[in-house]
Amino acid sequence: MKRLVVTADDFGLSPEVNEAVEQAHRDGILTAASLMVSAPAAADAVARAKRMPSLRVGLHLVLVEAWPTLPAAALPDLTDAAGLMRADMAKLGLDLARRPAARRQLAAEIRAQFEAYRATGLPLDHVNAHKHFHVHPLIAGAVLRIGRAFGMRALRVPREPREILRRAEPGARPRPALDIAPWAALLAVRARQAGLLIPDRTLGLAWSGAMTPARVAGLLAELPDGLTELYTHPATAGGFPGEAPGYRYADERDALVASASIAAVKASGALTGGFSDFR
């Protein structure tokens, strides 16, 4: 059986992102969105989600490059001079291993984001993290431990089979996503041991920010059996704070509402929904 979750990350980042999420859910193939609870347009995202009860919403943990939930002064090892979560992921990962204080701050921030999500009143469909930073073993351990107390039952594991990409766009050379592959495999084992639902594969890693209509339709035409998450970054336009350089946000929105994408989902015979629909 084919099961498909189509997710938009960065819900709450900007009005442009939120508008695209609503368009793609109402008129396209989008079934889920991952909320950044402390982003500038988070309140607008929550209001839209409550008007769309069929949209499954989860927590997009922010542990790098964006706005923390706790005051930056409470996170001296995790934040930069601008009060944002640090962007130097490699060094931050080492600091977490070396500094007990950094690990305590990490746990406090993760808990604060779960608490902020619970305060929205939205059911928790799934959990993932900005830049997939939850694949870091220490971060994964904290998310698994803390998430249990907040009803976390599904977790993204970023693993993308290369053969599906090659079939979806013959001749293409998508950038490798192998830098997180060993950690993703470990995360899958730990998540399953914790009784969490995880996708068998996650599509959107190699072409992150460039999930064009043709690519999305091509990937949907190659869906294998099992649970697939296809994730995107839609927005009606760029130019907002926190946007990723070079991301084709409007193209990704267009991919979610394109007639070819809608037809490809129907032709696949896949059951669609959020993670909570497949537990």
Backbone as numpy.savetxt, mean C-alpha at the origin, in Angstrom:
# Nx Ny Nz CAx CAy CAz Cx Cy Cz
-9.23 -20.88 -8.18 -10.07 -19.69 -8.18 -9.19 -18.44 -8.18
-9.58 -17.47 -9.00 -8.86 -16.20 -9.03 -9.58 -15.20 -8.13
-8.81 -14.56 -7.28 -9.33 -13.51 -6.40 -8.44 -12.29 -6.57
-9.05 -11.11 -6.62 -8.30 -9.91 -6.97 -8.68 -8.76 -6.04
-7.65 -8.14 -5.47 -7.79 -6.88 -4.72 -7.04 -5.81 -5.50
-7.72 -4.75 -5.89 -7.08 -3.63 -6.58 -7.03 -2.46 -5.60
-5.83 -2.07 -5.23 -5.61 -1.12 -4.14 -5.01 0.19 -4.65
-5.41 1.28 -4.04 -4.75 2.58 -4.22 -3.99 2.90 -2.95
-2.70 3.13 -3.06 -1.90 3.57 -1.91 -2.00 5.09 -1.76
-1.55 5.58 -0.61 -1.43 7.01 -0.32 -2.78 7.72 -0.25
-3.84 7.01 0.08 -5.15 7.63 0.29 -5.00 8.64 1.43
-5.42 9.86 1.20 -5.26 10.91 2.20 -4.08 11.83 1.94
-3.24 11.51 0.96 -2.06 12.33 0.70 -2.44 13.72 0.19
-3.47 13.80 -0.66 -3.89 15.08 -1.23 -5.31 14.96 -1.74
-6.00 16.09 -1.94 -7.33 16.02 -2.55 -7.32 15.36 -3.92
-6.23 15.56 -4.67 -6.14 14.95 -6.00 -6.12 13.43 -5.92
-5.40 12.91 -4.92 -5.38 11.46 -4.72 -6.76 10.96 -4.30
-7.36 11.66 -3.35 -8.66 11.22 -2.85 -9.73 11.24 -3.94
-9.72 12.27 -4.76 -10.69 12.36 -5.85 -10.52 11.20 -6.83
-9.26 10.87 -7.13 -9.01 9.76 -8.04 -9.45 8.43 -7.45
-9.23 8.24 -6.15 -9.69 7.02 -5.49 -11.20 6.89 -5.62
-11.91 7.98 -5.36 -13.37 7.92 -5.47 -13.81 7.63 -6.89
-13.21 8.28 -7.87 -13.56 8.02 -9.27 -13.30 6.57 -9.64
-12.13 6.07 -9.24 -11.75 4.72 -9.64 -12.59 3.65 -8.97
-13.10 3.95 -7.77 -13.98 2.97 -7.11 -15.39 3.03 -7.68
-15.89 4.22 -7.89 -17.27 4.34 -8.39 -17.39 3.92 -9.85
-16.38 4.23 -10.65 -16.50 4.05 -12.10 -15.52 3.04 -12.68
-14.69 2.44 -11.84 -13.66 1.56 -12.37 -13.50 0.29 -11.57
-12.26 -0.18 -11.48 -11.97 -1.49 -10.91 -11.39 -1.43 -9.50
-11.22 -0.23 -8.95 -10.60 -0.10 -7.63 -11.51 -0.67 -6.54
-10.95 -1.53 -5.70 -11.75 -2.13 -4.63 -11.27 -1.75 -3.24
-10.06 -1.22 -3.10 -9.49 -0.95 -1.78 -8.58 0.25 -1.83
-8.33 0.86 -0.67 -7.41 1.98 -0.56 -6.70 1.91 0.78
-5.47 2.39 0.80 -4.64 2.35 2.00 -4.42 3.77 2.52
-4.90 4.03 3.74 -4.98 5.39 4.28 -3.73 5.78 5.03
-3.18 6.97 4.69 -2.11 7.61 5.47 -2.80 8.48 6.51
-2.83 8.04 7.75 -3.70 8.67 8.74 -3.31 10.09 9.11
-2.05 10.48 8.89 -1.61 11.82 9.29 -1.23 12.69 8.10
-1.60 12.26 6.90 -1.33 13.06 5.72 -2.27 14.26 5.65
-1.95 15.27 4.85 -2.73 16.52 4.85 -4.21 16.35 4.52
-4.56 15.39 3.66 -5.96 15.24 3.25 -6.59 13.98 3.84
-6.10 13.55 4.99 -6.62 12.32 5.60 -8.09 12.47 5.99
-8.46 13.61 6.55 -9.86 13.79 6.97 -10.80 13.72 5.76
-10.38 14.32 4.66 -11.19 14.25 3.43 -11.30 12.81 2.94
-10.20 12.05 3.03 -10.22 10.65 2.61 -11.20 9.85 3.45
-11.20 10.06 4.76 -12.11 9.33 5.64 -13.56 9.67 5.31
-13.84 10.94 5.07 -15.21 11.34 4.73 -15.66 10.68 3.43
-14.79 10.64 2.44 -15.14 9.98 1.18 -15.36 8.48 1.40
-14.50 7.86 2.20 -14.63 6.42 2.44 -15.96 6.10 3.11
-16.39 6.96 4.00 -17.67 6.70 4.68 -18.86 6.86 3.75
-18.67 7.62 2.65 -19.72 7.72 1.64 -19.67 6.54 0.66
-18.61 5.74 0.75 -18.45 4.58 -0.15 -18.21 3.33 0.69
-19.21 2.81 1.35 -18.98 1.67 2.25 -18.48 0.42 1.53
-18.62 0.34 0.22 -18.10 -0.82 -0.50 -16.59 -0.72 -0.74
-16.00 0.47 -0.52 -14.54 0.60 -0.63 -13.91 0.05 0.63
-13.04 -0.91 0.48 -12.33 -1.49 1.62 -11.09 -0.65 1.91
-10.97 -0.21 3.14 -9.88 0.70 3.50 -8.98 0.04 4.54
-7.68 0.24 4.37 -6.71 -0.28 5.33 -5.74 0.82 5.75
-4.77 0.44 6.54 -3.79 1.39 7.09 -2.50 1.33 6.28
-2.09 2.48 5.76 -0.81 2.64 5.06 0.16 3.25 6.05
0.89 2.41 6.78 1.81 2.89 7.80 2.89 3.78 7.18
3.11 4.92 7.79 4.13 5.86 7.32 5.30 5.83 8.29
6.39 5.23 7.85 7.59 5.13 8.68 8.80 5.72 7.98
8.55 6.36 6.84 9.62 6.95 6.05 9.01 8.05 5.18
9.73 9.17 5.03 9.46 10.19 4.02 8.13 10.93 4.11
7.44 10.91 5.20 6.16 11.63 5.25 5.85 12.01 6.70
4.60 12.31 6.97 4.20 12.91 8.23 4.00 11.86 9.31
4.66 12.01 10.47 4.39 11.11 11.59 3.08 11.48 12.26
2.60 10.59 13.10 1.39 10.85 13.87 1.74 11.46 15.23
2.78 10.96 15.85 3.27 11.56 17.09 4.05 12.84 16.77
4.21 13.75 17.74 5.05 14.93 17.50 6.48 14.52 17.17
7.09 15.24 16.25 8.46 14.91 15.85 9.40 14.93 17.04
9.14 15.77 18.03 10.00 15.84 19.21 10.02 14.53 19.98
8.97 13.73 19.84 8.91 12.44 20.51 9.60 11.35 19.70
10.08 11.71 18.49 10.69 10.73 17.59 12.03 11.24 17.08
12.95 11.60 17.97 14.20 12.24 17.51 15.05 11.34 16.62
14.96 10.02 16.80 15.77 9.12 15.98 15.12 8.78 14.65
13.84 9.14 14.48 13.10 8.73 13.29 12.75 9.88 12.36
12.88 11.12 12.83 12.45 12.26 12.04 13.63 13.15 11.66
13.39 14.02 10.64 14.43 14.92 10.17 14.18 16.34 10.66
14.97 17.27 10.18 14.87 18.65 10.65 13.54 19.30 10.30
12.87 18.77 9.26 11.58 19.32 8.85 10.42 18.70 9.62
10.72 17.76 10.50 9.67 17.11 11.26 9.01 15.95 10.55
9.57 15.53 9.42 9.04 14.40 8.68 9.82 13.13 9.04
9.23 11.99 8.76 9.96 10.74 8.93 11.16 10.73 7.99
12.28 10.25 8.48 13.51 10.26 7.69 13.36 9.54 6.36
14.12 10.01 5.36 14.07 9.41 4.03 15.23 8.45 3.78
16.25 8.45 4.65 17.42 7.59 4.44 17.14 6.19 4.99
16.42 5.40 4.20 15.90 4.13 4.69 17.01 3.17 5.13
18.09 3.11 4.36 19.16 2.17 4.71 19.78 2.50 6.06
20.11 3.77 6.28 20.70 4.16 7.55 19.70 4.04 8.69
18.44 4.38 8.42 17.42 4.24 9.44 17.27 2.78 9.85
17.33 1.88 8.88 17.25 0.47 9.20 18.37 0.03 10.12
19.58 0.54 9.88 20.71 0.23 10.75 20.54 0.84 12.14
20.02 2.05 12.17 19.81 2.71 13.46 18.80 1.94 14.31
17.79 1.37 13.66 16.81 0.57 14.40 17.47 -0.66 15.01
18.44 -1.22 14.30 19.14 -2.40 14.83 20.09 -2.03 15.96
20.64 -0.81 15.92 21.68 -0.44 16.88 21.15 0.30 18.10
20.01 0.95 17.98 19.56 1.85 19.04 18.24 1.38 19.65
18.27 0.93 20.88 17.01 0.57 21.54 16.02 1.73 21.60
16.53 2.94 21.75 15.63 4.11 21.80 14.88 4.27 20.48
15.57 4.03 19.37 14.91 4.13 18.07 13.80 3.09 17.93
14.05 1.89 18.45 13.03 0.84 18.37 11.82 1.19 19.25
12.07 1.80 20.40 10.94 2.22 21.24 10.12 3.31 20.55
10.81 4.24 19.91 10.10 5.29 19.18 9.31 4.69 18.01
9.90 3.73 17.33 9.21 3.06 16.23 7.92 2.41 16.71
8.00 1.67 17.81 6.81 1.00 18.33 5.74 2.01 18.73
6.16 3.11 19.33 5.20 4.13 19.75 4.50 4.76 18.54
5.25 5.02 17.47 4.67 5.62 16.28 3.73 4.65 15.56
4.12 3.39 15.47 3.24 2.39 14.86 1.94 2.28 15.64
2.05 2.24 16.95 0.84 2.16 17.78 -0.04 3.40 17.59
0.60 4.57 17.51 -0.16 5.80 17.33 -0.92 5.81 16.00
-0.30 5.26 14.97 -0.99 5.22 13.68 -2.14 4.23 13.69
-1.97 3.09 14.34 -3.10 2.16 14.49 -4.22 2.81 15.29
-3.87 3.53 16.34 -4.89 4.19 17.16 -5.62 5.26 16.36
-4.87 6.02 15.54 -5.50 7.05 14.71 -6.44 6.42 13.69
-6.03 5.28 13.15 -6.93 4.60 12.20 -8.19 4.14 12.92
-8.04 3.54 14.07 -9.22 3.07 14.81 -10.16 4.22 15.12
-9.62 5.40 15.37 -10.44 6.57 15.69 -11.29 7.02 14.51
-10.92 6.62 13.29 -11.73 6.99 12.13 -13.07 6.26 12.11
-13.14 5.12 12.78 -14.34 4.31 12.76 -14.45 3.41 11.55
-13.48 3.45 10.66 -13.50 2.59 9.46 -13.05 1.18 9.82
-13.68 0.15 9.27 -13.17 -1.20 9.46 -11.76 -1.30 8.87
-10.93 -2.11 9.51 -9.53 -2.27 9.06 -9.44 -3.46 8.11
-9.37 -3.17 6.82 -9.33 -4.23 5.82 -7.95 -4.88 5.72
-6.90 -4.08 5.83 -5.55 -4.58 5.60 -4.54 -3.59 6.16
-3.29 -3.99 6.15 -2.18 -3.12 6.57 -1.04 -3.27 5.56
-0.40 -2.17 5.24 0.85 -2.19 4.48 1.65 -0.97 4.91
2.74 -0.66 4.23 3.57 0.46 4.66 4.10 1.23 3.47
4.26 2.52 3.65 4.84 3.39 2.64 6.23 2.89 2.30
6.49 2.79 1.01 7.79 2.28 0.50 8.04 0.83 0.93
6.99 0.13 1.34 7.10 -1.29 1.76 8.12 -1.48 2.89
8.24 -0.47 3.75 9.27 -0.52 4.79 8.96 -1.58 5.84
7.77 -2.13 5.83 7.44 -3.19 6.78 8.13 -4.50 6.46
8.86 -4.58 5.34 9.64 -5.79 5.09 10.90 -5.84 5.97
11.32 -4.71 6.51 12.46 -4.70 7.44 12.10 -5.60 8.62
12.95 -6.57 8.96 12.56 -7.54 9.99 12.17 -6.93 11.33
12.86 -5.87 11.77 12.51 -5.26 13.04 11.17 -4.52 12.95
10.95 -3.86 11.83 9.66 -3.18 11.64 8.55 -4.21 11.53
8.81 -5.28 10.79 7.80 -6.33 10.65 7.40 -6.90 12.01
8.38 -7.13 12.86 8.09 -7.67 14.18 7.19 -6.74 14.97
7.48 -5.44 14.91 6.65 -4.47 15.63 5.24 -4.40 15.06
5.12 -4.41 13.73 3.80 -4.35 13.10 2.99 -5.60 13.46
3.60 -6.76 13.41 2.89 -7.99 13.73 2.45 -8.00 15.19
3.31 -7.54 16.06 2.98 -7.55 17.49 1.89 -6.53 17.83
2.04 -5.32 17.34 1.11 -4.25 17.68 -0.20 -4.40 16.91
-0.10 -4.79 15.65 -1.30 -4.91 14.84 -2.30 -5.90 15.37
-1.82 -6.93 16.03 -2.72 -7.95 16.58 -3.74 -7.32 17.53
-3.31 -6.36 18.32 -4.20 -5.73 19.30 -5.24 -4.83 18.64
-5.03 -4.48 17.38 -5.97 -3.60 16.68 -6.78 -4.33 15.60
-6.75 -5.65 15.65 -7.57 -6.42 14.73 -7.00 -6.57 13.34
-5.70 -6.40 13.17 -5.07 -6.61 11.86 -5.23 -8.06 11.44
-5.78 -8.28 10.25 -6.00 -9.65 9.79 -5.45 -9.90 8.38
-4.96 -8.86 7.72 -4.38 -9.03 6.38 -3.22 -8.08 6.21
-2.18 -8.52 5.52 -0.95 -7.76 5.39 -0.41 -7.93 3.98
0.02 -6.82 3.37 0.67 -6.93 2.06 2.07 -7.53 2.20
2.37 -8.47 1.33 3.73 -8.98 1.20 4.18 -8.68 -0.23
5.14 -7.78 -0.42 5.50 -7.33 -1.77 6.39 -8.32 -2.51
5.74 -9.25 -3.18 6.45 -10.22 -4.03 5.77 -10.22 -5.40
6.57 -10.01 -6.46 6.01 -9.88 -7.81 6.70 -10.85 -8.76
5.98 -11.82 -9.29 6.59 -12.78 -10.21 7.01 -12.12 -11.52
8.24 -12.31 -11.90 8.76 -11.68 -13.11 8.09 -12.20 -14.37
7.68 -13.47 -14.36 7.11 -14.04 -15.58 5.78 -13.38 -15.95
5.02 -12.94 -14.96 3.76 -12.25 -15.26 4.05 -10.93 -15.96
5.07 -10.22 -15.51 5.44 -8.96 -16.15 5.88 -9.18 -17.59
6.66 -10.23 -17.82 7.14 -10.50 -19.18 5.98 -10.85 -20.12
4.99 -11.58 -19.60 3.85 -11.92 -20.45 2.94 -10.71 -20.66
2.83 -9.87 -19.65 1.94 -8.71 -19.76 2.46 -7.68 -20.75
3.77 -7.54 -20.85 4.36 -6.57 -21.77 5.60 -7.20 -22.40
5.41 -8.01 -23.44 6.54 -8.71 -24.06 7.63 -7.73 -24.50
8.86 -8.09 -24.18 9.99 -7.26 -24.56 10.34 -6.18 -23.56
9.45 -5.95 -22.58 9.73 -4.91 -21.58 10.81 -5.36 -20.62
11.52 -4.41 -20.07 12.53 -4.69 -19.06 12.23 -3.88 -17.81
11.24 -4.29 -17.04 10.91 -3.54 -15.82 12.06 -3.57 -14.84
12.20 -2.49 -14.09 13.31 -2.42 -13.15 13.19 -3.52 -12.10
14.30 -4.05 -11.66 14.24 -5.15 -10.69 13.65 -4.71 -9.37
12.94 -5.62 -8.73 12.44 -5.38 -7.39 13.05 -6.40 -6.43
14.27 -6.83 -6.76 14.89 -7.93 -6.02 15.52 -7.47 -4.71
15.63 -6.16 -4.50 16.30 -5.69 -3.28 15.52 -6.06 -2.03
14.20 -6.27 -2.15 13.41 -6.61 -0.97 12.98 -8.08 -0.98
13.38 -8.83 -2.01 12.86 -10.19 -2.16 13.16 -11.09 -0.95
14.39 -11.15 -0.43 14.62 -12.04 0.72 13.81 -11.63 1.94
13.71 -10.32 2.19 12.96 -9.86 3.35 11.46 -10.11 3.15
10.98 -10.01 1.91 9.57 -10.28 1.65 9.25 -11.75 1.90
10.17 -12.63 1.54 9.95 -14.05 1.78 9.86 -14.33 3.28
10.73 -13.70 4.05 10.68 -13.86 5.51 9.38 -13.29 6.06
8.97 -12.13 5.55 7.72 -11.53 6.01 6.54 -12.46 5.75
6.54 -13.12 4.60 5.44 -14.04 4.28 5.34 -15.17 5.30
6.49 -15.72 5.68 6.50 -16.80 6.67 5.96 -16.29 8.01
6.44 -15.13 8.43 6.03 -14.61 9.73 4.54 -14.24 9.74
4.07 -13.68 8.64 2.66 -13.29 8.57 1.76 -14.51 8.60
2.14 -15.55 7.88 1.32 -16.77 7.90 1.33 -17.41 9.28
2.48 -17.40 9.94 2.55 -17.94 11.29 1.65 -17.17 12.25
1.45 -15.88 11.97 0.59 -15.04 12.79 -0.88 -15.18 12.41
-1.18 -16.01 11.41 -2.56 -16.24 11.01 -3.14 -15.16 10.12
-2.28 -14.36 9.47 -2.76 -13.28 8.63 -2.98 -13.74 7.20
-3.95 -13.12 6.55 -4.15 -13.32 5.12 -3.15 -12.46 4.37
-2.44 -13.05 3.42 -1.49 -12.31 2.60 -1.75 -12.65 1.14
-1.43 -11.74 0.23 -1.61 -12.06 -1.20 -0.57 -13.07 -1.65
-0.95 -13.89 -2.60 0.02 -14.81 -3.19 1.05 -14.07 -4.03
0.65 -12.90 -4.51 1.55 -12.06 -5.31 1.03 -10.63 -5.26
1.93 -9.66 -5.45 1.56 -8.25 -5.46 2.08 -7.64 -6.75
1.19 -7.15 -7.59 1.57 -6.55 -8.86 1.59 -5.04 -8.73
2.63 -4.42 -9.29 2.78 -2.98 -9.21 4.13 -2.54 -8.69
4.98 -3.50 -8.31 6.28 -3.15 -7.74 7.24 -2.60 -8.80
7.47 -3.37 -9.84 8.45 -2.97 -10.85 8.01 -1.74 -11.62
6.70 -1.60 -11.83 6.18 -0.47 -12.58 5.51 0.54 -11.66
5.94 0.64 -10.43 5.36 1.59 -9.49 5.47 3.01 -10.03
4.35 3.70 -10.09 4.33 5.04 -10.64 4.17 5.09 -12.13
4.13 3.92 -12.77 3.97 3.85 -14.23 3.03 2.70 -14.60
2.00 2.53 -13.80 0.99 1.51 -14.09 -0.01 2.11 -15.08
0.39 2.13 -16.33 -0.40 2.74 -17.39 -1.60 1.88 -17.73
-2.57 2.44 -18.47 -3.72 1.62 -18.87 -3.33 0.34 -19.59
-2.37 0.41 -20.50 -1.97 -0.78 -21.24 -1.34 -1.81 -20.31
-0.53 -1.38 -19.37 0.12 -2.33 -18.46 -0.89 -2.97 -17.52
-1.81 -2.19 -16.98 -2.80 -2.75 -16.07 -3.66 -3.76 -16.80
-4.11 -3.43 -18.00 -4.91 -4.38 -18.78 -4.10 -5.63 -19.08
-2.82 -5.46 -19.39 -1.97 -6.61 -19.67 -1.77 -7.50 -18.47
-1.57 -6.90 -17.30 -1.42 -7.69 -16.07 -2.71 -8.43 -15.73
-3.83 -7.76 -15.89 -5.12 -8.40 -15.58 -5.39 -9.57 -16.50
-4.90 -9.50 -17.72 -5.10 -10.61 -18.66 -4.27 -11.83 -18.30
-3.27 -11.64 -17.42 -2.37 -12.75 -17.05 -2.58 -13.21 -15.62
-3.71 -12.88 -15.01 -3.93 -13.25 -13.62 -3.91 -14.76 -13.44
-3.08 -15.25 -12.53 -3.11 -16.69 -12.20 -4.14 -16.96 -11.11
-4.32 -18.23 -10.78 -5.19 -18.57 -9.66 -4.58 -18.05 -8.36
-5.41 -17.97 -7.34 -4.97 -17.50 -6.04 -5.33 -16.04 -5.82
-4.82 -15.48 -4.73 -5.14 -14.11 -4.34 -4.05 -13.16 -4.85
-4.45 -12.25 -5.71 -3.54 -11.25 -6.27 -3.92 -9.87 -5.78
-2.93 -9.10 -5.33 -3.15 -7.68 -5.09 -2.46 -6.90 -6.19
-3.19 -6.02 -6.84 -2.64 -5.10 -7.82 -2.76 -3.71 -7.21
-1.61 -3.06 -6.97 -1.68 -1.77 -6.29 -1.20 -0.64 -7.20
-1.75 0.54 -6.97 -1.53 1.69 -7.83 -1.38 2.96 -7.00
-1.06 4.04 -7.70 -0.95 5.37 -7.07 -1.72 6.37 -7.93
-3.04 6.36 -7.88 -3.80 7.27 -8.74 -3.95 8.66 -8.14
-4.06 9.64 -9.02 -4.42 11.01 -8.64 -4.96 11.68 -9.88
-5.77 12.69 -9.70 -6.32 13.40 -10.85 -5.27 14.31 -11.50
-4.26 14.69 -10.72 -3.17 15.54 -11.23 -2.03 15.48 -10.24
-0.84 15.91 -10.68 0.31 15.97 -9.80 0.45 17.37 -9.21
1.62 17.64 -8.66 1.89 18.97 -8.13 1.49 19.18 -6.69
1.28 18.12 -5.93 0.87 18.25 -4.53 2.03 17.89 -3.60
2.02 18.37 -2.36 3.10 18.03 -1.42 3.16 16.53 -1.17
4.38 16.01 -1.17 4.57 14.60 -0.90 4.52 13.70 -2.12
4.30 14.28 -3.31 4.24 13.43 -4.50 5.62 12.85 -4.81
5.63 11.68 -5.43 6.89 11.03 -5.80 7.33 11.55 -7.16
8.58 11.98 -7.29 9.06 12.50 -8.58 8.91 11.47 -9.70
8.37 11.92 -10.82 8.27 11.06 -11.99 7.06 10.15 -12.03
6.28 10.11 -10.97 5.11 9.23 -10.95 4.04 9.78 -11.90
3.44 8.86 -12.65 2.41 9.22 -13.64 1.04 9.00 -13.00
0.71 9.88 -12.06 -0.49 9.69 -11.25 -1.76 9.64 -12.09
-1.91 10.58 -13.01 -3.14 10.63 -13.81 -3.25 9.39 -14.70
-2.13 8.91 -15.22 -2.16 7.68 -16.02 -2.64 6.50 -15.19
-2.22 6.47 -13.92 -2.64 5.36 -13.08 -4.12 5.47 -12.75
-4.63 6.68 -12.56 -6.08 6.85 -12.40 -6.81 6.37 -13.66
-6.29 6.79 -14.82 -6.92 6.40 -16.08 -6.94 4.88 -16.24
-5.88 4.23 -15.78 -5.81 2.77 -15.90 -6.92 2.08 -15.11
-7.32 2.68 -14.01 -8.32 2.06 -13.15 -9.74 2.24 -13.66
-9.96 3.21 -14.53 -11.31 3.44 -15.07 -11.40 3.09 -16.54
-10.31 2.65 -17.15 -10.30 2.34 -18.58 -11.23 1.18 -18.89
-11.91 1.27 -20.01 -12.81 0.19 -20.42 -12.06 -1.11 -20.62
-10.80 -1.03 -21.08 -10.02 -2.24 -21.27 -9.72 -2.93 -19.95
-9.49 -2.16 -18.90 -9.25 -2.75 -17.58 -10.51 -3.40 -17.03
-11.64 -2.71 -17.18 -12.91 -3.27 -16.71 -13.22 -4.57 -17.44
-12.98 -4.56 -18.75 -13.24 -5.77 -19.54 -12.28 -6.89 -19.16
-11.03 -6.55 -18.86 -10.05 -7.58 -18.50 -10.40 -8.25 -17.18
-10.90 -7.47 -16.21 -11.33 -8.08 -14.95 -12.48 -9.04 -15.20
-13.45 -8.62 -15.98 -14.59 -9.50 -16.27 -14.14 -10.76 -17.00
-13.26 -10.59 -17.98 -12.79 -11.74 -18.75 -11.99 -12.72 -17.90
-11.32 -12.22 -16.87 -10.51 -13.10 -16.02 -11.35 -14.04 -15.18
-12.59 -13.64 -14.92 -13.45 -14.44 -14.03 -13.10 -14.32 -12.58
-12.24 -13.34 -12.24 -11.79 -13.21 -10.86 -12.89 -12.64 -9.97
-12.95 -13.13 -8.74 -13.75 -12.50 -7.72 -12.99 -11.28 -7.22
-13.67 -10.15 -7.05 -13.00 -8.92 -6.65 -13.53 -8.44 -5.30
-12.69 -7.70 -4.60 -13.09 -7.15 -3.31 -11.88 -6.71 -2.53
-12.06 -6.53 -1.24 -10.95 -6.25 -0.35 -10.47 -7.53 0.29
-9.42 -7.40 1.10 -8.90 -8.59 1.78 -9.95 -9.18 2.73
-10.74 -8.30 3.34 -11.75 -8.80 4.29 -12.82 -9.62 3.59
-12.97 -9.47 2.29 -13.95 -10.28 1.55 -13.46 -11.68 1.28
-12.17 -11.93 1.49 -11.58 -13.21 1.12 -11.02 -13.98 2.32
-11.28 -13.51 3.52 -10.76 -14.21 4.68 -11.59 -15.45 4.95
